[in-house]
Amino acid sequence: MKQQIELKKSITWIKGSALTIGAVLGAGILVLPAITAEMAGPASILSWILMGLFSLPMVIAIGMMSSKFPDSGGMAAYTRQAFGPFWGRLTGFLILSAMPLGMPITALIGANYLGSVFSWSAFSICIVAASLLVLAVILNYIGIELLGKVQVFVISIILLILILTVVFSAQQVNMSNFHPFVSKGWVPIGQAMNLLFFAFMGWEMIGHLAEEFYNPSKDIPLSLGIGFLLINLIYLAIAFVVIGNRVYQTDNPATAIIALVAYSMGNNAGIIVAFLGFIICYCTVHTYISGFSRLVYSQSREGDFPPLFGKLHSRYQTPHVALLSFLPLFIIIIFLSYHFSWNLKSLIGIPSTTFLAVYIISMLAAAKVLPTKIGKLSSYMSAFLSLIVFLFAGWFILYPLIVATLVFCLNRRKERKRCL
């Protein structure tokens, strides 16, 4: 009998930490500190602190579930375990429905960073975005071991640039710029928190890689803990120097980080920030494609996708069929965005809202499955906070509702065929 090929165990806590940081630390770090400071003044730093604290229960719940039940299905597997096959199938399809838009959008944002500096045409930007996606798929195809090494290297560069930015720009911080602290009232602090929620998403991707950790019970909580600590320290440090230098009061807050980098690295700040934005976006794509491919692999094992998607490469032990199936979807979206001149940045709310729906379902599942009080409390808190933000998503709520309706109809049809 032929031995079943399994996902290769090659992730240590170091690689896991890099993958976690890459999934959560998005390009928002380049614009959100200034935008939130413009909204709430110096008190915006409270928004960052509170959102970091609010994300802690989710990190705890995900860490407990992933280490106790290591499964490449991640959130979908946990929901299936708690509520049954339909809810697991629904969670999986919700996550995957966000992928065709979420990954090309992120790649295009990264390519636009470079395009704005080098004056590239819209077509050139699309080519670079497509190349970024192809590279991420290739590295994932070759294997998680190489993937982890690349992620450690890239994250090290990102953290080095951000740390140097903080260290040098901190010399120009004027503490008087923090007075009056609550200059715009308390309400904008809450409004800024709503915006910042999307800077604290991505922790769940570690769950899809849980089967590939050497020691899930030890390395997953350690990876999430280190990632949580470093991300929050970087967020707070950048927010502090943005406020302390008052660069957010420039005509365009989105360019405030350029002024900060200029303090530490000279007048070529625009090029440095462009490359920083590009590699941050690459990191996000890099990790999410890895997670999505494992989810397809897991859903195939459960019978939700054809068995072909559940096959692993004989040499690399990666879900290569799932990975290759992503490429046509990505290229089509990139082509459509170019042909119809879509403003995909405005559509980022679709994948974000869809993931909020996933958080609500999966955190309720975690509350049911986890045996400890801290696990249940963390899960319920995460579900409640996700629901609050979800209700403020506007018309974007329609997308996950439509997906849920389609999955429900498909499930009913499947049950009828089974009865016949």
For each residue, the residues with C-beta under 8 A, 3 or more apart:
1:
2:
3:
4:
5: 311 312 313 314 317
6: 211 312 317
7: 72 144 211 212 294 297 312 317 318 319
8: 143 144 145 212 316 317 318
9: 211 212 213 214
10: 15 143 144 145 148 212 214
11: 15 16 19 144 148 209 212 213 214 219
12: 15 16 148 213 214 219
13: 16 17 218 219 222 223 226
14: 17 18 152
15: 10 11 12 18 19 148 149 151 152
16: 11 12 13 19 20 148 206 209 213 219 220 222 223 224
17: 13 14 20 21 222 223 226 227 230
18: 14 15 21 22 148 151 152 154 155 156
19: 11 15 16 22 23 147 148 151 205 206 209 223 287 290
20: 16 17 23 24 202 203 205 206 223 224 226 227 228
21: 17 18 24 25 155 159 227 230 231 283
22: 18 19 25 151 154 155 283 284 286 287
23: 19 20 202 203 205 206 283 284 287 288 291
24: 20 21 199 200 201 202 203 227 231
25: 21 22 29 155 158 231 234 280 283 284
26: 29 106 198 199 202 280 281 284
27: 30 31 106 109 110 113 277 280 281 284
28: 31 32 198 199
29: 25 26 32 33 162 199 234 235 238 280
30: 27 254 257 273 276 277 280
31: 27 28 34 35 253 254 256 257
32: 28 29 35 36 195 196 199
33: 29 36 37 44 48 235 238 239 242 243 248 256 257
34: 31 37 38 242 247 248 250 253 254 256 257
35: 31 32 38 39 195 248 253 254
36: 32 33 39 40 44 47 48 192 195 196 239
37: 33 34 40 41 42 44 239 242 243 248 253
38: 34 35 248 249 253
39: 35 36 44 184 188 191 192 195
40: 36 37 43 44 46 47 184 188 189 191 192
41: 37 44 180 181 182 183 184 188
42: 37 45 177 178 179 180 181 182 183 243
43: 40 46 47 181 182 183 184 186 188 189
44: 33 36 37 39 40 41 47 48 188 189 192 239 243
45: 42 48 49 236 239 240 243
46: 40 43 49 50 189
47: 36 40 43 44 50 51 189 190 192 193 196
48: 33 36 44 45 51 52 196 232 235 236 239
49: 45 46 52 53 236
50: 46 47 53 54 189 193
51: 47 48 54 55 193 196 197 199 200
52: 48 49 55 56 200 228 232 235 236
53: 49 50 56
54: 50 51 57 193 200 381 385
55: 51 52 58 59 200 203 228
56: 52 53 59 60 228 378
57: 54 60 61 377 378 379 381 382 385
58: 55 61 62 203 359 363 378 382 385 386
59: 55 56 62 63 203 224 225 228
60: 56 57 63 64 374 375 378
61: 57 58 64 65 363 366 367 370 375 378 379 382
62: 58 59 65 66 203 204 206 207 224 366
63: 59 60 66 67 220 221 224 225
64: 60 61 67 68 221 366 370 372 375 378
65: 61 62 68 69 78 207 366 369 370
66: 62 63 69 70 74 206 207 210 216 220 224
67: 63 64 70 210 216 217 218 220 221
68: 64 65 217 370
69: 65 66 77 78 81 210 369
70: 66 67 210 211 213 216 220
71: 74 77 78 207 210 211 298
72: 7 77 208 209 210 211 212 294 295 297 298
73: 76 77 78 80 88 92 208 294 295 298 299 302
74: 66 71 77 78 95 204 205 207 208 210 291 294 295 298
75: 78 79 91 95 204 207 358 361 362 365
76: 73 79 80 88 89 91 92 95 295 298 299 362
77: 69 71 72 73 74 80 81 88 207 298
78: 65 69 71 73 74 75 81 82 207 362 365 366 369
79: 75 76 82 83 87 88 90 91 361 362 365
80: 73 76 77 83 84 85 87 88 89 91 302
81: 69 77 78 88 365 369
82: 78 79 87 364 365 366 368 369
83: 79 80 86 87 88 365 368
84: 80 87 88
85: 80 88 89 302
86: 83 89 90 407 408 411
87: 79 80 82 83 84 90 91 361 365
88: 73 76 77 79 80 81 83 84 85 91 92 302
89: 76 80 85 86 92 93 299 302 304 407 411
90: 79 86 87 93 94 361 404 407 408
91: 75 76 79 80 87 88 94 95 358 361 362
92: 73 76 88 89 95 96 295 298 299 304
93: 89 90 96 97 304 403 406 407
94: 90 91 97 98 354 357 358 361 400 403 404 407
95: 74 75 76 91 92 98 99 292 295 354 355 358
96: 92 93 99 292 295 296 299
97: 93 94 100 354 399 400 403
98: 94 95 101 102 350 351 354 355
99: 95 96 102 103 288 292 326 329 351
100: 97 103 104 329 330 333
101: 98 104 105 333 344 347 350 351
102: 98 99 105 106 288 348 350 351
103: 99 100 106 107 133 285 288 289 292 326 330
104: 100 101 107 108 129 133 330 333 334 337 344
105: 101 102 108 109 344 345 347 348 351
106: 26 27 102 103 109 110 281 284 285 288
107: 103 104 110 111 129 130 132 133 281 285 330 334
108: 104 105 111 112 125 126 129 334 337 344
109: 27 105 106 112 113 277 281 345
110: 27 106 107 113 114 129 132 277 278 279 280 281 282 285
111: 107 108 114 115 120 125 126 128 129 132 278
112: 108 109 115 116 125
113: 27 109 110 116 117 273 274 275 276 277 278 281
114: 110 111 117 118 120 125 128 274 275 278
115: 111 112 118 119 120 124 125 128
116: 112 113 119 274
117: 113 114 270 271 274
118: 114 115 274
119: 115 116
120: 111 114 115 124 125 128
121: 124 125
122: 125 126 338 341
123: 126 127 338
124: 115 120 121 127 128
125: 108 111 112 114 115 120 121 122 128 129
126: 108 111 122 123 129 130 334 335 337 338
127: 123 124 130 131
128: 111 114 115 120 124 125 131 132
129: 104 107 108 110 111 125 126 132 133 334
130: 107 126 127 133 134 330 331 334
131: 127 128 134 135
132: 107 110 111 128 129 135 136 278 281 282 285
133: 103 104 107 129 130 136 137 285 289 326 327 330 331 334
134: 130 131 137 138 327
135: 131 132 138 139 282
136: 132 133 139 140 282 285 286 289
137: 133 134 140 141 289 323 324 326 327
138: 134 135 141 142
139: 135 136 142 146 147 150 286
140: 136 137 144 147 286 289 290 293 318 323
141: 137 138 313 316 318 320 323 324
142: 138 139 146 147 316 318
143: 8 10 146 147 316 317 318
144: 7 8 10 11 140 147 148 209 212 290 318
145: 8 10 148 149
146: 139 142 143 149 150
147: 19 139 140 142 143 144 150 151 286 290
148: 10 11 12 15 16 18 19 144 145 151 152
149: 15 145 146 152 153
150: 139 146 147 153 154 286
151: 15 18 19 22 147 148 154 155 283 286 287
152: 14 15 18 148 149 155 156
153: 149 150 156 157
154: 18 22 150 151 157 158 279 282 283 286
155: 18 21 22 25 151 152 158 159 283
156: 18 152 153 159 160
157: 153 154 160 161 279
158: 25 154 155 161 162 276 279 280 283
159: 21 155 156 162 163 230 234
160: 156 157 163 164
161: 157 158 164 165 261 272 276
162: 29 158 159 165 166 234 237 238 276
163: 159 160 166 167 234 237
164: 160 161 167 168 264 265
165: 161 162 168 169 238 241 257 260 261 263 264 265
166: 162 163 169 170 234 237 238 240 241
167: 163 164 170 264
168: 164 165 171 263 264 265
169: 165 166 172 173 241 245 260 263 264
170: 166 167 173 240 241 244
171: 168 263
172: 169 244 245 263
173: 169 170 177 240 241 244 245
174: 177 244 245 246
175: 178 179 244
176: 179
177: 42 173 174 243 244 245 246
178: 42 175 181 243 244
179: 42 175 176
180: 41 42 183
181: 41 42 43 178
182: 41 42 43 185 186 189
183: 41 42 43 180
184: 39 40 41 43 188
185: 182 188
186: 43 182 189 190
187: 190 191
188: 39 40 41 43 44 184 185 191 192
189: 40 43 44 46 47 50 182 186 192 193
190: 47 186 187 193 194
191: 39 40 187 188 194 195
192: 36 39 40 44 47 188 189 195 196
193: 47 50 51 54 189 190 196 197
194: 190 191 197 389 392
195: 32 35 36 39 191 192 198
196: 32 36 47 48 51 192 193 199 200
197: 51 193 194 200 201 389
198: 26 28 195 201 352
199: 24 26 28 29 32 51 196 235
200: 24 51 52 54 55 196 197 203
201: 24 197 198 352 355
202: 20 23 24 26 205 284 287 288
203: 20 23 24 55 58 59 62 200 206 224 227 228
204: 62 74 75 207 208 291 355 358 359 362
205: 19 20 23 74 202 208 209 287 288 290 291
206: 16 19 20 23 62 66 203 209 210 220 223 224
207: 62 65 66 71 74 75 77 78 204 210 291
208: 72 73 74 204 205 290 291 292 294 295 298
209: 11 16 19 72 144 205 206 212 213 290 291 294
210: 66 67 69 70 71 72 74 206 207 213 216 220
211: 6 7 9 70 71 72 216 294
212: 7 8 9 10 11 72 144 209
213: 9 11 12 16 70 209 210 216 219 220
214: 9 10 11 12 219
215: 218 219
216: 66 67 70 210 211 213 219 220
217: 67 68 220 221
218: 13 67 215 221 222
219: 11 12 13 16 213 214 215 216 222 223
220: 16 63 66 67 70 206 210 213 216 217 223 224
221: 63 64 67 217 218 224 225
222: 13 16 17 218 219 225 226
223: 13 16 17 19 20 206 219 220 226 227
224: 16 20 59 62 63 66 203 206 220 221 227 228
225: 59 63 221 222 228 229
226: 13 17 20 222 223 229 230
227: 17 20 21 24 203 223 224 230 231
228: 20 52 55 56 59 203 224 225 231 232
229: 225 226 232 233
230: 17 21 159 226 227 233 234
231: 21 24 25 227 228 234 235
232: 48 52 228 229 235 236
233: 229 230 236 237
234: 25 29 159 162 163 166 230 231 237 238
235: 29 33 48 52 199 231 232 238 239
236: 45 48 49 52 232 233 239 240
237: 162 163 166 233 234 240 241
238: 29 33 162 165 166 234 235 241 242 257 260
239: 33 36 37 44 45 48 235 236 242 243
240: 45 166 170 173 236 237 243 244
241: 165 166 169 170 173 237 238 244 245 260
242: 33 34 37 238 239 245 247 248 256 257 260
243: 33 37 42 44 45 177 178 239 240 246 248
244: 170 172 173 174 175 177 178 240 241
245: 169 172 173 174 177 241 242 259 260 263
246: 174 177 243 249
247: 34 242 250 256 257 259 260
248: 33 34 35 37 38 242 243 253 256
249: 38 246
250: 34 247 253 255 256 259
251:
252: 255 256
253: 31 34 35 37 38 248 250 256
254: 30 31 34 35
255: 250 252 258 259
256: 31 33 34 242 247 248 250 252 253 259 260
257: 30 31 33 34 165 238 242 247 260 261 273
258: 255 261 262 269 270 273
259: 245 247 250 255 256 262 263 269
260: 165 169 238 241 242 245 247 256 257 263 264 269
261: 161 165 257 258 264 265 269 272 273 276
262: 258 259 265 266 267 269
263: 165 168 169 171 172 245 259 260
264: 164 165 167 168 169 260 261
265: 164 165 168 261 262 268 269 272
266: 262 269
267: 262
268: 265 271 272
269: 258 259 260 261 262 265 266 272 273
270: 117 258 273 274
271: 117 268 274 275
272: 161 261 265 268 269 275 276
273: 30 113 257 258 261 269 270 276 277
274: 113 114 116 117 118 270 271 277 278
275: 113 114 271 272 278 279
276: 30 113 158 161 162 261 272 273 279 280
277: 27 30 109 110 113 273 274 280 281
278: 110 111 113 114 132 274 275 281 282
279: 110 154 157 158 275 276 282 283
280: 25 26 27 29 30 110 158 276 277 283 284
281: 26 27 106 107 109 110 113 132 277 278 284 285
282: 110 132 135 136 154 278 279 285 286
283: 21 22 23 25 151 154 155 158 279 280 286 287
284: 22 23 25 26 27 106 202 280 281 287 288
285: 103 106 107 110 132 133 136 281 282 288 289
286: 22 136 139 140 147 150 151 154 282 283 289 290
287: 19 22 23 151 202 205 283 284 290 291
288: 23 99 102 103 106 202 205 284 285 291 292
289: 103 133 136 137 140 285 286 292 293 323 326
290: 19 140 144 147 205 208 209 286 287 293 294
291: 23 74 204 205 207 208 209 287 288 294 295
292: 95 96 99 103 208 288 289 295 296 322 326
293: 140 289 290 296 297 318 319 322 323 326
294: 7 72 73 74 208 209 211 290 291 297 298 319
295: 72 73 74 76 92 95 96 208 291 292 298 299
296: 96 292 293 299 300 305 309 319 322 325
297: 7 72 293 294 300 301 309 310 312 319 322
298: 71 72 73 74 76 77 92 208 294 295 301 302
299: 73 76 89 92 96 295 296 302 304 305 309
300: 296 297 303 304 305 306 307 308 309 310 322
301: 297 298 310
302: 73 80 85 88 89 298 299
303: 300
304: 89 92 93 299 300
305: 296 299 300 309 310
306: 300 309
307: 300 310 311
308: 300 311 321
309: 296 297 299 300 305 306 319 321 322 325
310: 297 300 301 305 307 319
311: 5 307 308 319 320 321
312: 5 6 7 297 317 318 319 320
313: 5 141 316 317 318 319 320
314: 5
315:
316: 8 141 142 143 313 320
317: 5 6 7 8 143 312 313
318: 7 8 140 141 142 143 144 293 312 313 323
319: 7 293 294 296 297 309 310 311 312 313 322 323
320: 141 311 312 313 316 323 324
321: 308 309 311 324 325
322: 292 293 296 297 300 309 319 325 326
323: 137 140 141 289 293 318 319 320 326 327
324: 137 141 320 321 327
325: 296 309 321 322 328 329
326: 99 103 133 137 289 292 293 322 323 329 330
327: 133 134 137 323 324 330 331
328: 325 331 332
329: 99 100 325 326 332 333
330: 100 103 104 107 130 133 326 327 333 334
331: 130 133 327 328 334 335
332: 328 329 335 336
333: 100 101 104 329 330 336 337
334: 104 107 108 126 129 130 133 330 331 337 338
335: 126 331 332 338 339
336: 332 333 339 340 342
337: 104 108 126 333 334 340 341 342 344
338: 122 123 126 334 335 341
339: 335 336
340: 336 337
341: 122 337 338
342: 336 337 347
343: 346 347
344: 101 104 105 108 337 347 348
345: 105 109 348
346: 343 349
347: 101 105 342 343 344 350
348: 102 105 344 345 351 352
349: 346 352 353 393 394 396
350: 98 101 102 347 353 354 396 399
351: 98 99 101 102 105 348 354 355
352: 198 201 348 349 355 356 393 396
353: 349 350 356 357 390 393 396 397 399 400
354: 94 95 97 98 350 351 357 358 399 400 403
355: 95 98 201 204 351 352 358 359
356: 352 353 359 360 386 389 390 393
357: 94 353 354 360 361 390 400 404
358: 75 91 94 95 204 354 355 361 362
359: 58 204 355 356 362 363 382 383 386
360: 356 357 363 364 383 386 387 390
361: 75 79 87 90 91 94 357 358 364 365
362: 75 76 78 79 91 204 358 359 365 366
363: 58 61 359 360 366 367 379 380 382 383 386
364: 82 360 361 367 368 379 380 383
365: 75 78 79 81 82 83 87 361 362 368 369
366: 61 62 64 65 78 82 362 363 369 370 375 379 382
367: 61 363 364 370 375 376 379 380 383
368: 82 83 364 365
369: 65 69 78 81 82 365 366
370: 61 64 65 68 366 367 375 376 379
371: 375
372: 64 375 376
373: 376 377
374: 60 377 378
375: 60 61 64 366 367 370 371 372 378 379
376: 367 370 372 373 379 380
377: 57 373 374 380 381
378: 56 57 58 60 61 64 374 375 381 382
379: 57 61 363 364 366 367 370 375 376 382 383
380: 363 364 367 376 377 383 384
381: 54 57 377 378 384 385
382: 57 58 61 359 363 366 378 379 385 386
383: 359 360 363 364 367 379 380 386 387
384: 380 381 387 388
385: 54 57 58 381 382 388 389
386: 58 356 359 360 363 382 383 389 390
387: 360 383 384 390 391
388: 384 385 391 392
389: 194 197 356 385 386 392 393
390: 353 356 357 360 386 387 393 397
391: 387 388 397
392: 194 388 389
393: 349 352 353 356 389 390 396 397
394: 349 397
395: 398
396: 349 350 352 353 393 399
397: 353 390 391 393 394 400 401
398: 395 401 402
399: 97 350 353 354 396 402 403
400: 94 97 353 354 357 397 403 404
401: 397 398 404 405
402: 398 399 405 406
403: 93 94 97 354 399 400 406 407
404: 90 94 357 400 401 407 408
405: 401 402 408 409
406: 93 402 403 409 410
407: 86 89 90 93 94 403 404 410 411
408: 86 90 404 405 411 412
409: 405 406 412 413
410: 406 407 413 414
411: 86 89 407 408 414 415
412: 408 409 415 416
413: 409 410 416 417
414: 410 411 417 418
415: 411 412 418 419
416: 412 413 419 420
417: 413 414 420
418: 414 415
419: 415 416
420: 416 417
